[in-house]
Every structure is written in C-alpha cells, then in structure tokens.
Amino acid sequence: MTHDVWPKFKARNLSHSSPEKEDLPCPYILSRKLLGTGSYANVYECKNRVTGCHYAAKRFSKRLIYGNESMLQREFQVLKSVSRGHPNILSMIDHFETSGSFYLVTDLAAGGELFERITEAAEKKLNVPETTKILSVLLSAINHLHSNNIVHRDVKAENILFASKSSKISSLLLADFGQARMLSPGEKAQSVDGTLSYLAPEVLSKCGHSFPVDMWAVGVLTYFMLCGYMPFDCDSDSETKELISKADYVFEPEEYWADIPESAKDFLSQCFKLDPSERITARDALNHPFLNTTSPNLKPAFSFNSLQKLQDAVLQLHNSRQLCSPHKLSRQPSANNVLNRQSSSTNLGSRSQLPTGSHLRSSRCSFDDLRHALQGEKCNSPEMVTRFTTPVTSASVSRQPSMVGLESLMEFGSRDKEPQRQPGIGKAEFSL
C-alpha cells in the first residue's frame, strides 16, 4: 500500500478520537448545506480562508470508515496520481484530518453534470457536433488515465461535470474516482463495481477486466447522448444484464436514428465489441472518423412530443431510484464516489442561481495558492457557516449511485422469456 497520502494511516485507530492536542488552525470554512451524502462521507462546499478559493470538501467519518481504510487510501492514491496531470480530470487540491474525520478537497464543479445537459436540452438529447466535442475531450482524459495505468470503471453522464453553467465543453471534468484502480501490466480488476447500465460484459461475467471497460461505458454514453435513452436497459435488471452479455443493442425506433451518421454507428460497434481485446482504445477512438468529420446540425425527423414523453419517462424512473431504501445492497451508494457529483442515495440538491461575471469564482486556483494547503496535516475542525458571503453555486452530488461489491447479485435470473427492451422508457440508471 502507498503511504504518501497519510503516512501513519495504518497506525491510527480510526474509530476513536486521538487524545493528542490539536492546535493547528484549519484554513477552510465549510458550508452547512450538504452538496451530497453517501455511506461513509458527506460533501460540502468549502472556502480557503486565505485565498478565497471555493472547493468541494468530502468529509469521511473515521468511525464509519473503520475497517475500510484501504478503500479510502486507494481513492486518495488514484486522485493524487492524476491531479493536475490533465485539464479535464477533477483534481485533488488538499487533504487533512481532524480528531474524528478525514477531509478530501477537490475542484468545485459549479456547472452541473452532463446528464442534466442531455435531459434538459431542447430536443432532450445532444446533436452530433456537441456529442463529438464532448467525446473528444472525454477520450483525451481517459487516454491520459489509461496511459498512467488507471482504469476509471465508472464513466457515466453523472460523473462528467462542467466548471460553470456557461462554460464551454472544453472545460468539462471527469470525476468520481471511487471505483478507479491502478493496474500493473497484465493485471485485471476482479470486483463487480460500477453502474449497471454502463457495465461491460466481462464485469458481469466476473472473468477479470481492465481498461476496455471504460470504452464500453463510452459507447453507452455516446448512445445516450445521441438518442436520449440507454442501449441495454429493459424492464428488469436481469434482462438488462442479459442484453449486455450479448451486446444486443438496436438503433430503434428508426426515426430516432434517421439523422445519425453511419460513422457514429460504426463508432458504437467498435465500443460494443464483446471481446475486450477487440474493443477500440481511447487513443484509437480519438482518430475515429466520427470524431473527425464535420456533421451538420440536422433538423430531427422524429416528433418532439414523442421524444418529450420518452424523456419524461426516463426522468421519472431516474428520480424514483432515489426513494429506495439505502439499506438494500442493490440500492446502496458507493462510499468511494468522488466529490461534487458522487456518493448519493438521494437527490439532495436544490441549486441556487449561478452567479455570472465577476461574481463567479474559479475553484482552480494557482499552484502558488497551494502553499496554504494542509497536505495531510492534522488540525482543528473547520468552522461551519450557514452560507458564504460570496456564494458560488456548486454542483450537487450525482443522483445515480454506483454500486460496490455486487458479486452476489450478478446471476442473470430467469431466461424463460426474451428480454423486453423498452426504448420508450429506458432507464438513465439502474438498480441491481
């Protein structure tokens, strides 16, 4: 285990407060309003007293994390290795601890998630030029991860964030490294974690998986952006898993795909190869014709009302997932999910109006500001305020929990009937 995040991490009894005196002042102020909550952590907007920069702070309870220290250490290890290495990857700014908690401070993404941009678009989907721009930026970030032997394992619309509501696509951030793994050459991950709608067949079959799972998820995301619903979702999870295991997807209803170029369909076919070794890589995907041709923003051939009904059904199902009991393993949110858009079993978010112009502060401060960071030190508990006097709208955590430890739930169930694909009410997310 790497010990350069908190060197004495293993030596501490995390379930009890340390009796030693804590006289180091905390440079952060936390807002009492939660951005999100998960099994082991709560997420808050925070502000550095010295620099005035706003960030997101994820507070892990030592009592709750006791026994799962390796999970927390792994998330920090991955974040520390990728932070500041790519402009489109959420960066870890700081980390510190108090007598009862660990804190992880990262960029604050105030512009919401890609899921919202898709479902709130005028046509309830994205056009081809928007889709290819997003893919180009996202694939660059994923290629950077893979080049550094990191597999994300939870690429999805909820984990792609924007710096502000008005920010350009080029400023999007890939977030949530709670499921990420650093792999040695030839090593495969074995645990069944992630989000069902985006899971690759090799994850479900429990035969070990690696970097190609991210490209399968990119295919799912691309399909979702282009038509507004998911490629494999059915009425039940067992049927969804069966379609995934066969890479059984269709371009239907036909009117939804009438104006989608053939290069897009070929791109999807390359992402949905059942054999991971044949699946397109992030590097090769950046050179695919779909991402390198200019497509006109054509007028949709389908009825807007019909697509509106589709999206209403998607959102209704999407939101209904938040009302389920968090004590069921099939609904249990991941404790690993990263700041800003993760670890949520409910939609916590009323979102204030985004400030504009000079009132909008960037959370990406300069490296000079890091001299005011704690970098793992122990300090007093941060002051909490009702709200900041110079508020910055923050993105709420992801409304779709990722699942951890689902091996016991991977049986496909009854095969007595063919899976009934529901393109009209496709799930934006899943339940296992």
DRENDO-1510 file (C-alpha; in Angstrom, 1 decimal, always signed):
<recs>
REC; n; res; u; v; w
REC; 1; MET; +0.0; +0.0; +0.0 .
REC; 2; THR; +1.2; +3.5; -0.8 .
REC; 3; HIS; +1.7; +5.6; +2.3 .
REC; 4; ASP; +2.4; +9.0; +0.9 .
REC; 5; VAL; -1.1; +10.3; +1.4 .
REC; 6; TRP; -1.3; +9.9; +5.2 .
REC; 7; PRO; +2.0; +8.2; +6.2 .
REC; 8; LYS; +0.6; +7.0; +9.6 .
REC; 9; PHE; -2.7; +5.9; +8.1 .
REC; 10; LYS; -2.5; +2.2; +9.2 .
REC; 11; ALA; -1.2; +3.0; +12.6 .
REC; 12; ARG; -4.3; +5.0; +13.7 .
REC; 13; ASN; -7.4; +3.7; +15.3 .
REC; 14; LEU; -9.9; +5.5; +13.1 .
REC; 15; SER; -12.9; +4.6; +15.3 .
REC; 16; HIS; -11.7; +6.8; +18.2 .
REC; 17; SER; -10.6; +10.3; +18.5 .
REC; 18; SER; -6.9; +10.9; +19.2 .
REC; 19; PRO; -6.1; +12.4; +22.7 .
REC; 20; GLU; -3.3; +14.5; +21.3 .
REC; 21; LYS; -3.7; +18.2; +21.3 .
REC; 22; GLU; -4.9; +19.8; +18.0 .
REC; 23; ASP; -3.6; +23.3; +17.9 .
REC; 24; LEU; -3.1; +23.8; +14.1 .
REC; 25; PRO; -5.8; +26.1; +12.8 .
REC; 26; CYS; -7.9; +24.8; +9.8 .
REC; 27; PRO; -7.6; +27.1; +6.8 .
REC; 28; TYR; -11.0; +26.0; +5.5 .
REC; 29; ILE; -14.6; +27.1; +6.2 .
REC; 30; LEU; -17.4; +24.7; +5.3 .
REC; 31; SER; -21.0; +25.5; +4.4 .
REC; 32; ARG; -23.5; +23.7; +6.5 .
REC; 33; LYS; -25.6; +22.9; +3.4 .
REC; 34; LEU; -24.8; +19.5; +2.1 .
REC; 35; LEU; -23.9; +19.0; -1.5 .
REC; 36; GLY; -24.5; +15.3; -1.1 .
REC; 37; THR; -24.2; +12.4; +1.2 .
REC; 38; GLY; -23.1; +8.7; +1.0 .
REC; 39; SER; -22.5; +5.7; +3.1 .
REC; 40; TYR; -19.2; +7.0; +4.6 .
REC; 41; ALA; -19.0; +10.6; +3.7 .
REC; 42; ASN; -20.7; +13.9; +3.3 .
REC; 43; VAL; -19.8; +16.5; +0.7 .
REC; 44; TYR; -19.8; +20.3; +1.4 .
REC; 45; GLU; -18.8; +23.4; -0.4 .
REC; 46; CYS; -15.7; +24.9; +1.3 .
REC; 47; LYS; -13.7; +28.1; +1.1 .
REC; 48; ASN; -10.0; +28.6; +1.8 .
REC; 49; ARG; -9.8; +31.5; +4.3 .
REC; 50; VAL; -6.5; +32.8; +2.8 .
REC; 51; THR; -7.0; +32.5; -0.9 .
REC; 52; GLY; -10.8; +32.9; -1.0 .
REC; 53; CYS; -11.0; +30.0; -3.4 .
REC; 54; HIS; -14.1; +27.7; -3.3 .
REC; 55; TYR; -13.8; +24.0; -3.5 .
REC; 56; ALA; -15.7; +20.8; -2.6 .
REC; 57; ALA; -14.8; +19.0; +0.6 .
REC; 58; LYS; -15.7; +15.4; +1.2 .
REC; 59; ARG; -15.7; +14.5; +4.9 .
REC; 60; PHE; -15.2; +10.9; +5.8 .
REC; 61; SER; -16.2; +9.8; +9.3 .
REC; 62; LYS; -13.3; +7.8; +11.0 .
REC; 63; ARG; -15.9; +5.8; +12.9 .
REC; 64; LEU; -17.7; +4.8; +9.7 .
REC; 65; ILE; -14.6; +4.2; +7.6 .
REC; 66; TYR; -13.1; +1.9; +10.2 .
REC; 67; GLY; -12.3; -1.4; +8.6 .
REC; 68; ASN; -12.4; +0.1; +5.1 .
REC; 69; GLU; -9.2; +2.2; +5.3 .
REC; 70; SER; -7.7; +0.6; +2.2 .
REC; 71; MET; -10.7; +1.8; +0.1 .
REC; 72; LEU; -10.2; +5.3; +1.3 .
REC; 73; GLN; -6.4; +5.1; +0.7 .
REC; 74; ARG; -6.9; +3.8; -2.8 .
REC; 75; GLU; -9.2; +6.7; -3.8 .
REC; 76; PHE; -6.6; +9.2; -2.5 .
REC; 77; GLN; -3.8; +7.4; -4.2 .
REC; 78; VAL; -5.5; +7.5; -7.5 .
REC; 79; LEU; -6.6; +11.1; -7.2 .
REC; 80; LYS; -3.1; +12.2; -6.1 .
REC; 81; SER; -1.5; +10.5; -9.1 .
REC; 82; VAL; -3.8; +12.1; -11.7 .
REC; 83; SER; -4.4; +15.5; -10.1 .
REC; 84; ARG; -3.2; +18.4; -12.2 .
REC; 85; GLY; -2.0; +16.0; -14.9 .
REC; 86; HIS; -4.8; +16.7; -17.3 .
REC; 87; PRO; -7.1; +19.8; -17.6 .
REC; 88; ASN; -10.2; +17.7; -17.9 .
REC; 89; ILE; -9.7; +15.5; -14.8 .
REC; 90; LEU; -11.1; +16.6; -11.4 .
REC; 91; SER; -8.1; +17.5; -9.3 .
REC; 92; MET; -7.4; +16.9; -5.6 .
REC; 93; ILE; -6.5; +20.2; -4.0 .
REC; 94; ASP; -5.8; +19.2; -0.5 .
REC; 95; HIS; -6.4; +16.7; +2.2 .
REC; 96; PHE; -6.4; +16.9; +6.0 .
REC; 97; GLU; -7.8; +15.3; +9.1 .
REC; 98; THR; -9.3; +16.2; +12.4 .
REC; 99; SER; -9.9; +14.1; +15.5 .
REC; 100; GLY; -13.0; +12.4; +14.0 .
REC; 101; SER; -12.8; +12.9; +10.2 .
REC; 102; PHE; -10.7; +12.8; +7.1 .
REC; 103; TYR; -11.2; +15.5; +4.5 .
REC; 104; LEU; -10.6; +15.4; +0.8 .
REC; 105; VAL; -10.7; +18.8; -1.0 .
REC; 106; THR; -11.1; +18.9; -4.8 .
REC; 107; ASP; -12.2; +21.2; -7.6 .
REC; 108; LEU; -15.7; +22.5; -7.3 .
REC; 109; ALA; -17.7; +22.0; -10.5 .
REC; 110; ALA; -20.5; +24.5; -10.5 .
REC; 111; GLY; -21.9; +23.9; -13.9 .
REC; 112; GLY; -23.8; +20.6; -13.3 .
REC; 113; GLU; -23.4; +17.3; -14.8 .
REC; 114; LEU; -23.6; +16.0; -18.4 .
REC; 115; PHE; -26.7; +14.0; -17.5 .
REC; 116; GLU; -28.5; +17.3; -17.0 .
REC; 117; ARG; -27.3; +18.8; -20.2 .
REC; 118; ILE; -28.6; +15.9; -22.1 .
REC; 119; THR; -32.0; +15.6; -20.5 .
REC; 120; GLU; -32.6; +19.4; -20.3 .
REC; 121; ALA; -31.6; +20.1; -23.9 .
REC; 122; ALA; -34.3; +21.4; -26.1 .
REC; 123; GLU; -34.6; +18.1; -28.0 .
REC; 124; LYS; -33.9; +16.0; -24.9 .
REC; 125; LYS; -30.7; +14.8; -26.5 .
REC; 126; LEU; -27.5; +16.3; -27.9 .
REC; 127; ASN; -26.8; +16.9; -31.6 .
REC; 128; VAL; -23.9; +15.3; -33.4 .
REC; 129; PRO; -21.4; +18.2; -33.2 .
REC; 130; GLU; -22.0; +18.6; -29.4 .
REC; 131; THR; -21.6; +14.8; -28.9 .
REC; 132; THR; -18.3; +14.6; -30.8 .
REC; 133; LYS; -16.9; +17.6; -29.0 .
REC; 134; ILE; -17.7; +16.1; -25.6 .
REC; 135; LEU; -16.2; +12.7; -26.8 .
REC; 136; SER; -13.0; +14.3; -27.9 .
REC; 137; VAL; -12.4; +16.0; -24.6 .
REC; 138; LEU; -13.5; +12.9; -22.6 .
REC; 139; LEU; -11.5; +10.5; -24.6 .
REC; 140; SER; -8.4; +12.7; -24.1 .
REC; 141; ALA; -8.9; +12.4; -20.3 .
REC; 142; ILE; -9.5; +8.7; -20.5 .
REC; 143; ASN; -6.5; +8.2; -22.7 .
REC; 144; HIS; -4.4; +10.1; -20.1 .
REC; 145; LEU; -5.7; +7.7; -17.3 .
REC; 146; HIS; -5.0; +4.6; -19.3 .
REC; 147; SER; -1.5; +5.9; -20.2 .
REC; 148; ASN; -0.9; +6.1; -16.5 .
REC; 149; ASN; -2.2; +2.6; -15.9 .
REC; 150; ILE; -5.5; +3.8; -14.3 .
REC; 151; VAL; -8.9; +2.4; -15.2 .
REC; 152; HIS; -11.8; +4.6; -14.2 .
REC; 153; ARG; -14.6; +1.9; -14.1 .
REC; 154; ASP; -17.4; +4.4; -13.6 .
REC; 155; VAL; -17.6; +6.5; -16.7 .
REC; 156; LYS; -21.1; +7.9; -17.0 .
REC; 157; ALA; -23.1; +11.0; -17.7 .
REC; 158; GLU; -23.4; +11.8; -13.9 .
REC; 159; ASN; -19.6; +11.8; -13.5 .
REC; 160; ILE; -18.8; +14.3; -16.2 .
REC; 161; LEU; -19.1; +17.8; -14.8 .
REC; 162; PHE; -18.8; +21.3; -16.0 .
REC; 163; ALA; -17.0; +24.2; -14.4 .
REC; 164; SER; -19.9; +26.6; -14.8 .
REC; 165; LYS; -23.3; +26.7; -16.4 .
REC; 166; SER; -21.9; +28.9; -19.2 .
REC; 167; SER; -18.6; +27.0; -19.5 .
REC; 168; LYS; -17.5; +25.5; -22.8 .
REC; 169; ILE; -17.4; +21.8; -23.5 .
REC; 170; SER; -13.6; +22.1; -23.4 .
REC; 171; SER; -13.8; +22.8; -19.6 .
REC; 172; LEU; -15.6; +19.6; -18.7 .
REC; 173; LEU; -14.2; +17.5; -15.9 .
REC; 174; LEU; -14.1; +13.7; -15.5 .
REC; 175; ALA; -14.9; +13.0; -11.8 .
REC; 176; ASP; -15.6; +10.2; -9.4 .
REC; 177; PHE; -12.5; +8.0; -8.9 .
REC; 178; GLY; -14.1; +5.9; -6.2 .
REC; 179; GLN; -14.1; +2.8; -8.4 .
REC; 180; ALA; -10.8; +3.6; -10.2 .
REC; 181; ARG; -7.9; +1.2; -10.0 .
REC; 182; MET; -4.2; +1.4; -10.7 .
REC; 183; LEU; -3.3; -1.7; -12.6 .
REC; 184; SER; +0.1; -3.3; -13.1 .
REC; 185; PRO; +0.9; -4.6; -16.6 .
REC; 186; GLY; -1.3; -7.6; -17.3 .
REC; 187; GLU; -3.3; -7.2; -14.1 .
REC; 188; LYS; -7.1; -7.3; -14.1 .
REC; 189; ALA; -9.6; -6.0; -11.6 .
REC; 190; GLN; -11.9; -8.6; -10.2 .
REC; 191; SER; -14.6; -6.8; -8.2 .
REC; 192; VAL; -18.0; -6.2; -9.6 .
REC; 193; ASP; -18.5; -2.5; -9.1 .
REC; 194; GLY; -20.0; +0.3; -11.1 .
REC; 195; THR; -23.3; +1.3; -12.6 .
REC; 196; LEU; -25.3; -1.5; -14.3 .
REC; 197; SER; -26.4; +0.5; -17.4 .
REC; 198; TYR; -22.7; +1.1; -18.2 .
REC; 199; LEU; -21.1; -2.2; -17.1 .
REC; 200; ALA; -19.2; -4.2; -19.7 .
REC; 201; PRO; -19.9; -7.9; -20.2 .
REC; 202; GLU; -16.6; -9.0; -18.7 .
REC; 203; VAL; -17.5; -7.3; -15.5 .
REC; 204; LEU; -20.8; -9.2; -15.3 .
REC; 205; SER; -19.1; -12.5; -16.1 .
REC; 206; LYS; -16.5; -11.9; -13.3 .
REC; 207; CYS; -13.7; -13.1; -15.5 .
REC; 208; GLY; -11.5; -10.0; -14.7 .
REC; 209; HIS; -11.5; -6.7; -16.5 .
REC; 210; SER; -9.2; -3.9; -17.4 .
REC; 211; PHE; -9.1; -0.6; -19.5 .
REC; 212; PRO; -11.6; -1.8; -22.2 .
REC; 213; VAL; -14.4; -1.4; -19.7 .
REC; 214; ASP; -14.1; +2.3; -19.9 .
REC; 215; MET; -14.5; +2.2; -23.6 .
REC; 216; TRP; -17.7; +0.1; -23.3 .
REC; 217; ALA; -19.0; +2.8; -21.0 .
REC; 218; VAL; -18.0; +5.5; -23.6 .
REC; 219; GLY; -20.2; +3.6; -26.1 .
REC; 220; VAL; -23.2; +3.6; -23.7 .
REC; 221; LEU; -22.7; +7.3; -23.0 .
REC; 222; THR; -22.4; +8.1; -26.8 .
REC; 223; TYR; -25.6; +6.2; -27.5 .
REC; 224; PHE; -27.3; +8.1; -24.7 .
REC; 225; MET; -26.1; +11.5; -25.9 .
REC; 226; LEU; -27.3; +10.8; -29.5 .
REC; 227; CYS; -30.8; +9.5; -28.8 .
REC; 228; GLY; -31.7; +10.3; -25.2 .
REC; 229; TYR; -32.1; +6.7; -23.8 .
REC; 230; MET; -29.8; +3.8; -22.9 .
REC; 231; PRO; -28.9; +1.0; -25.2 .
REC; 232; PHE; -29.4; -2.0; -23.0 .
REC; 233; ASP; -32.0; -1.1; -20.4 .
REC; 234; CYS; -35.1; -3.3; -20.0 .
REC; 235; ASP; -37.9; -3.6; -17.5 .
REC; 236; SER; -35.8; -5.7; -15.2 .
REC; 237; ASP; -32.1; -5.8; -14.2 .
REC; 238; SER; -31.8; -9.5; -15.2 .
REC; 239; GLU; -33.0; -8.7; -18.7 .
REC; 240; THR; -30.6; -5.7; -18.9 .
REC; 241; LYS; -27.7; -7.9; -17.9 .
REC; 242; GLU; -28.7; -10.5; -20.5 .
REC; 243; LEU; -28.7; -7.9; -23.3 .
REC; 244; ILE; -25.3; -6.5; -22.1 .
REC; 245; SER; -23.8; -10.0; -22.1 .
REC; 246; LYS; -24.8; -10.4; -25.7 .
REC; 247; ALA; -24.0; -6.8; -26.8 .
REC; 248; ASP; -27.6; -6.8; -28.0 .
REC; 249; TYR; -28.4; -3.2; -28.9 .
REC; 250; VAL; -30.5; -1.8; -31.7 .
REC; 251; PHE; -30.9; +1.5; -33.5 .
REC; 252; GLU; -34.6; +1.8; -32.8 .
REC; 253; PRO; -37.1; +3.4; -33.1 .
REC; 254; GLU; -35.8; +4.1; -36.6 .
REC; 255; GLU; -36.9; +7.7; -36.5 .
REC; 256; TYR; -34.7; +8.5; -33.5 .
REC; 257; TRP; -31.7; +7.4; -35.6 .
REC; 258; ALA; -32.7; +8.7; -39.0 .
REC; 259; ASP; -30.2; +11.6; -39.0 .
REC; 260; ILE; -27.3; +9.9; -37.1 .
REC; 261; PRO; -24.3; +9.3; -39.4 .
REC; 262; GLU; -23.1; +5.9; -40.2 .
REC; 263; SER; -19.7; +6.8; -38.7 .
REC; 264; ALA; -21.5; +7.2; -35.3 .
REC; 265; LYS; -23.0; +3.7; -35.6 .
REC; 266; ASP; -19.6; +2.3; -36.5 .
REC; 267; PHE; -18.0; +4.0; -33.5 .
REC; 268; LEU; -20.6; +2.4; -31.3 .
REC; 269; SER; -20.0; -1.0; -32.8 .
REC; 270; GLN; -16.3; -0.6; -32.0 .
REC; 271; CYS; -17.1; +0.3; -28.4 .
REC; 272; PHE; -19.5; -2.6; -28.0 .
REC; 273; LYS; -17.2; -5.4; -29.1 .
REC; 274; LEU; -17.8; -8.4; -26.8 .
REC; 275; ASP; -14.1; -9.4; -26.8 .
REC; 276; PRO; -12.3; -6.7; -24.8 .
REC; 277; SER; -9.1; -7.2; -26.8 .
REC; 278; GLU; -11.0; -6.2; -30.0 .
REC; 279; ARG; -12.6; -3.1; -28.4 .
REC; 280; ILE; -11.4; +0.3; -29.6 .
REC; 281; THR; -8.9; +2.0; -27.3 .
REC; 282; ALA; -9.2; +5.6; -26.2 .
REC; 283; ARG; -6.2; +6.6; -28.3 .
REC; 284; ASP; -7.6; +5.0; -31.5 .
REC; 285; ALA; -11.1; +6.4; -30.7 .
REC; 286; LEU; -9.7; +9.9; -30.9 .
REC; 287; ASN; -8.8; +9.2; -34.5 .
REC; 288; HIS; -12.1; +7.6; -35.5 .
REC; 289; PRO; -13.9; +9.2; -38.4 .
REC; 290; PHE; -17.0; +10.0; -36.2 .
REC; 291; LEU; -14.8; +12.4; -34.1 .
REC; 292; ASN; -13.0; +13.9; -37.1 .
REC; 293; THR; -15.8; +14.8; -39.6 .
REC; 294; THR; -18.0; +17.9; -39.5 .
REC; 295; SER; -21.6; +16.9; -39.3 .
REC; 296; PRO; -24.5; +19.3; -40.0 .
REC; 297; ASN; -26.9; +20.0; -37.2 .
REC; 298; LEU; -29.8; +18.5; -38.9 .
REC; 299; LYS; -33.4; +19.0; -38.1 .
REC; 300; PRO; -34.8; +16.0; -36.2 .
REC; 301; ALA; -37.0; +13.7; -38.3 .
REC; 302; PHE; -39.0; +12.4; -35.3 .
REC; 303; SER; -41.7; +14.0; -33.3 .
REC; 304; PHE; -40.6; +16.3; -30.5 .
REC; 305; ASN; -43.6; +15.3; -28.4 .
REC; 306; SER; -42.8; +11.6; -28.7 .
REC; 307; LEU; -39.2; +12.3; -27.5 .
REC; 308; GLN; -40.5; +14.5; -24.7 .
REC; 309; LYS; -42.7; +11.6; -23.5 .
REC; 310; LEU; -39.6; +9.4; -23.7 .
REC; 311; GLN; -37.5; +11.7; -21.6 .
REC; 312; ASP; -40.3; +12.3; -19.1 .
REC; 313; ALA; -40.4; +8.6; -18.5 .
REC; 314; VAL; -36.6; +8.4; -18.2 .
REC; 315; LEU; -36.5; +11.2; -15.7 .
REC; 316; GLN; -39.4; +9.7; -13.7 .
REC; 317; LEU; -37.6; +6.4; -13.4 .
REC; 318; HIS; -34.3; +8.2; -12.8 .
REC; 319; ASN; -35.8; +10.2; -9.9 .
REC; 320; SER; -37.7; +7.2; -8.5 .
REC; 321; ARG; -34.4; +5.4; -7.8 .
REC; 322; GLN; -33.7; +8.0; -5.1 .
REC; 323; LEU; -36.6; +6.9; -3.0 .
REC; 324; CYS; -35.5; +3.4; -2.4 .
REC; 325; SER; -34.1; +2.1; +0.9 .
REC; 326; PRO; -30.3; +2.7; +1.2 .
REC; 327; HIS; -30.0; -0.4; +3.3 .
REC; 328; LYS; -30.6; -2.8; +0.4 .
REC; 329; LEU; -27.3; -3.8; -1.3 .
REC; 330; SER; -28.9; -3.3; -4.7 .
REC; 331; ARG; -29.5; +0.4; -3.8 .
REC; 332; GLN; -26.5; +1.1; -1.7 .
REC; 333; PRO; -24.4; +4.0; -2.8 .
REC; 334; SER; -20.7; +3.7; -3.1 .
REC; 335; ALA; -18.6; +5.1; -0.3 .
REC; 336; ASN; -15.8; +5.7; -2.8 .
REC; 337; ASN; -17.6; +8.2; -5.1 .
REC; 338; VAL; -15.6; +11.4; -5.5 .
REC; 339; LEU; -16.6; +14.9; -4.6 .
REC; 340; ASN; -19.1; +17.1; -6.3 .
REC; 341; ARG; -21.3; +14.5; -8.0 .
REC; 342; GLN; -21.0; +11.2; -6.2 .
REC; 343; SER; -22.0; +9.0; -3.3 .
REC; 344; SER; -25.6; +10.0; -3.3 .
REC; 345; SER; -28.6; +7.8; -2.4 .
REC; 346; THR; -30.9; +10.8; -2.8 .
REC; 347; ASN; -31.1; +13.9; -4.9 .
REC; 348; LEU; -30.1; +16.4; -2.4 .
REC; 349; GLY; -30.0; +19.3; -4.5 .
REC; 350; SER; -31.7; +22.5; -4.6 .
REC; 351; ARG; -29.4; +24.5; -6.7 .
REC; 352; SER; -29.2; +28.3; -6.4 .
REC; 353; GLN; -28.9; +30.6; -9.4 .
REC; 354; LEU; -25.4; +30.6; -10.8 .
REC; 355; PRO; -23.5; +33.9; -10.4 .
REC; 356; THR; -22.1; +35.4; -13.5 .
REC; 357; GLY; -19.3; +37.7; -14.5 .
REC; 358; SER; -17.0; +38.9; -11.7 .
REC; 359; HIS; -19.2; +37.2; -9.0 .
REC; 360; LEU; -18.1; +33.7; -10.2 .
REC; 361; ARG; -15.0; +32.4; -8.6 .
REC; 362; SER; -13.0; +29.6; -10.1 .
REC; 363; SER; -12.1; +26.7; -7.9 .
REC; 364; ARG; -9.0; +26.0; -9.9 .
REC; 365; CYS; -6.6; +28.4; -8.1 .
REC; 366; SER; -2.9; +28.7; -9.0 .
REC; 367; PHE; -0.2; +26.4; -7.6 .
REC; 368; ASP; +1.0; +29.4; -5.5 .
REC; 369; ASP; -2.2; +29.1; -3.6 .
REC; 370; LEU; -1.3; +25.5; -2.6 .
REC; 371; ARG; +1.2; +26.9; -0.1 .
REC; 372; HIS; -1.8; +27.4; +2.1 .
REC; 373; ALA; -2.8; +23.8; +1.9 .
REC; 374; LEU; -2.5; +21.3; +4.7 .
REC; 375; GLN; -1.4; +18.3; +2.6 .
REC; 376; GLY; -2.4; +15.6; +5.1 .
REC; 377; GLU; -1.8; +17.5; +8.4 .
REC; 378; LYS; -4.0; +17.2; +11.4 .
REC; 379; CYS; -5.8; +20.3; +12.5 .
REC; 380; ASN; -8.8; +21.7; +14.4 .
REC; 381; SER; -12.2; +21.0; +12.9 .
REC; 382; PRO; -13.1; +23.5; +10.2 .
REC; 383; GLU; -15.6; +26.3; +11.0 .
REC; 384; MET; -19.0; +25.8; +9.5 .
REC; 385; VAL; -21.2; +28.6; +8.3 .
REC; 386; THR; -24.8; +28.7; +7.1 .
REC; 387; ARG; -23.7; +30.2; +3.8 .
REC; 388; PHE; -20.8; +32.1; +2.3 .
REC; 389; THR; -21.0; +35.8; +1.9 .
REC; 390; THR; -19.7; +35.4; -1.6 .
REC; 391; PRO; -21.5; +32.2; -2.6 .
REC; 392; VAL; -20.5; +30.1; -5.5 .
REC; 393; THR; -23.2; +27.8; -6.9 .
REC; 394; SER; -22.0; +24.2; -6.6 .
REC; 395; ALA; -23.0; +21.1; -8.3 .
REC; 396; SER; -24.9; +18.6; -6.2 .
REC; 397; VAL; -23.6; +15.1; -6.0 .
REC; 398; SER; -24.5; +12.5; -8.5 .
REC; 399; ARG; -28.1; +11.4; -8.3 .
REC; 400; GLN; -27.2; +7.9; -9.5 .
REC; 401; PRO; -25.2; +5.8; -7.0 .
REC; 402; SER; -22.5; +3.5; -8.2 .
REC; 403; MET; -22.6; +0.0; -6.7 .
REC; 404; VAL; -19.8; -1.8; -4.8 .
REC; 405; GLY; -19.5; -5.5; -4.1 .
REC; 406; LEU; -22.2; -6.8; -6.3 .
REC; 407; GLU; -20.9; -10.3; -6.9 .
REC; 408; SER; -23.8; -11.9; -5.2 .
REC; 409; LEU; -26.2; -10.1; -7.4 .
REC; 410; MET; -24.8; -11.0; -10.8 .
REC; 411; GLU; -26.9; -14.0; -11.6 .
REC; 412; PHE; -28.9; -13.4; -14.6 .
REC; 413; GLY; -32.2; -14.8; -13.3 .
REC; 414; SER; -34.9; -16.4; -15.4 .
REC; 415; ARG; -34.3; -16.9; -19.1 .
REC; 416; ASP; -37.8; -18.2; -19.8 .
REC; 417; LYS; -38.7; -15.2; -21.9 .
REC; 418; GLU; -36.8; -12.9; -24.1 .
REC; 419; PRO; -35.8; -9.6; -22.6 .
REC; 420; GLN; -38.3; -6.9; -23.4 .
REC; 421; ARG; -36.4; -3.8; -24.5 .
REC; 422; GLN; -38.0; -0.6; -23.5 .
REC; 423; PRO; -36.6; +2.2; -25.7 .
REC; 424; GLY; -39.5; +4.4; -24.8 .
REC; 425; ILE; -38.8; +4.3; -21.1 .
REC; 426; GLY; -35.1; +3.5; -21.0 .
REC; 427; LYS; -33.5; +3.8; -17.6 .
REC; 428; ALA; -30.9; +6.6; -17.2 .
REC; 429; GLU; -29.6; +4.4; -14.4 .
REC; 430; PHE; -30.0; +1.1; -12.8 .
REC; 431; SER; -30.8; -1.0; -9.8 .
REC; 432; LEU; -29.1; -4.3; -9.2 .
</recs>
